[in-house]
Amino acid sequence: MLISYKRFQKGNAESLQRVVSNFEAAMALDTARNEYMLHSQIHQWFIQGNGTNEVNSLNEKVYAELFLTFNSDPWLGLMSSEGYSAIDNDGVQSSLGTSQK
């Protein structure tokens, strides 16, 4: 299993199962929320021409108004140890550009 390989090479089955369960629940909730709540809002913006002509401004609008995650948020990117991001080393890099954990 990919999550086991990336996060639990030493084999902690209980922690692994918690992370997998949390990941599956988060994916199901996120998929439903995206499809039934956020998707329609983005289509409404396109119909209204509401600042969606340029990809960078659309991206900023989506994160600020739909995801409610502003670039200036100092907590952006933090997660619990039982979360799984699917990004190598959970996206953590040292200032030298080498991955760390």
Kinemage of the C-alpha trace (Angstrom):
@kinemage 1
@onewidth
@group {chain A} dominant
@subgroup {mainchain}
@vectorlist {calphas} color= white
{ca met a 1} P 0.000 0.000 0.000
{ca leu a 2} L 1.334 3.414 -0.998
{ca ile a 3} L 0.558 5.129 2.320
{ca ser a 4} L 2.373 2.393 4.204
{ca tyr a 5} L 5.399 2.734 1.943
{ca lys a 6} L 5.516 6.526 2.205
{ca arg a 7} L 4.774 6.975 5.922
{ca phe a 8} L 5.233 3.713 7.834
{ca gln a 9} L 8.271 1.824 6.554
{ca lys a 10} L 8.867 0.411 10.053
{ca gly a 11} L 5.320 -0.957 10.218
{ca asn a 12} L 2.955 0.464 12.815
{ca ala a 13} L -0.307 -1.213 11.755
{ca glu a 14} L -2.570 0.633 14.204
{ca ser a 15} L -1.301 4.083 13.191
{ca leu a 16} L -1.404 3.112 9.530
{ca gln a 17} L -5.036 2.007 9.772
{ca arg a 18} L -5.990 5.282 11.491
{ca val a 19} L -4.275 7.316 8.763
{ca val a 20} L -5.911 5.248 5.996
{ca ser a 21} L -9.359 5.555 7.595
{ca asn a 22} L -8.952 9.303 8.058
{ca phe a 23} L -7.738 9.670 4.463
{ca glu a 24} L -10.679 7.686 3.054
{ca ala a 25} L -13.213 9.658 5.097
{ca ala a 26} L -11.633 12.967 4.089
{ca met a 27} L -11.653 11.977 0.392
{ca ala a 28} L -15.324 10.964 0.497
{ca leu a 29} L -16.370 14.157 2.281
{ca asp a 30} L -14.215 16.346 0.057
{ca thr a 31} L -15.594 14.742 -3.118
{ca ala a 32} L -19.214 15.235 -2.049
{ca arg a 33} L -18.583 18.810 -0.917
{ca asn a 34} L -16.761 19.694 -4.146
{ca glu a 35} L -19.432 18.220 -6.379
{ca tyr a 36} L -22.524 19.536 -4.629
{ca met a 37} L -21.377 22.829 -3.143
{ca leu a 38} L -18.275 24.260 -4.782
{ca his a 39} L -18.673 23.087 -8.363
{ca ser a 40} L -21.929 24.976 -8.857
{ca gln a 41} L -20.446 28.177 -7.408
{ca ile a 42} L -17.566 28.119 -9.894
{ca his a 43} L -20.014 27.609 -12.764
{ca gln a 44} L -22.024 30.578 -11.494
{ca trp a 45} L -18.872 32.729 -11.571
{ca phe a 46} L -18.242 31.678 -15.183
{ca ile a 47} L -21.811 32.569 -16.173
{ca gln a 48} L -21.539 35.977 -14.470
{ca gly a 49} L -17.990 36.630 -15.756
{ca asn a 50} L -17.073 37.315 -12.138
{ca gly a 51} L -13.276 37.729 -12.261
{ca thr a 52} L -12.713 34.369 -13.913
{ca asn a 53} L -11.064 35.417 -17.187
{ca glu a 54} L -7.511 34.837 -15.991
{ca val a 55} L -6.340 31.605 -14.329
{ca asn a 56} L -4.294 33.225 -11.526
{ca ser a 57} L -7.146 35.496 -10.428
{ca leu a 58} L -9.571 32.555 -10.635
{ca asn a 59} L -7.219 30.486 -8.503
{ca glu a 60} L -6.983 33.259 -5.890
{ca lys a 61} L -10.777 33.636 -5.892
{ca val a 62} L -11.343 29.871 -5.474
{ca tyr a 63} L -8.923 29.619 -2.553
{ca ala a 64} L -10.098 32.819 -0.850
{ca glu a 65} L -13.867 32.546 -1.366
{ca leu a 66} L -14.556 28.817 -1.660
{ca phe a 67} L -11.796 27.068 0.267
{ca leu a 68} L -11.454 29.997 2.698
{ca thr a 69} L -7.683 29.529 2.721
{ca phe a 70} L -5.919 32.822 2.161
{ca asn a 71} L -2.283 32.940 1.060
{ca ser a 72} L -1.504 35.103 4.093
{ca asp a 73} L -2.659 32.394 6.553
{ca pro a 74} L 0.411 31.421 8.649
{ca trp a 75} L -1.195 28.056 9.507
{ca leu a 76} L -1.741 27.073 5.877
{ca gly a 77} L -0.380 23.585 5.246
{ca leu a 78} L -0.305 22.342 8.833
{ca met a 79} L -2.005 19.023 9.558
{ca ser a 80} L -2.184 16.409 12.299
{ca ser a 81} L 0.144 13.406 12.378
{ca glu a 82} L -2.848 11.213 11.472
{ca gly a 83} L -3.445 13.055 8.200
{ca tyr a 84} L -2.146 12.044 4.775
{ca ser a 85} L -1.428 14.531 1.995
{ca ala a 86} L -0.228 12.097 -0.732
{ca ile a 87} L 2.719 14.451 -1.322
{ca asp a 88} L 6.257 13.140 -0.836
{ca asn a 89} L 7.369 13.988 2.718
{ca asp a 90} L 4.022 15.803 3.084
{ca gly a 91} L 5.570 18.673 1.108
{ca val a 92} L 8.094 19.477 3.839
{ca gln a 93} L 11.464 20.657 2.565
{ca ser a 94} L 14.435 22.212 4.283
{ca ser a 95} L 15.721 25.594 3.184
{ca leu a 96} L 18.392 23.737 1.193
{ca gly a 97} L 15.728 21.998 -0.875
{ca thr a 98} L 16.266 18.512 0.560
{ca ser a 99} L 13.323 16.657 2.009
{ca gln a 100} L 13.079 16.190 5.748
{ca lys a 101} L 10.643 14.462 8.088
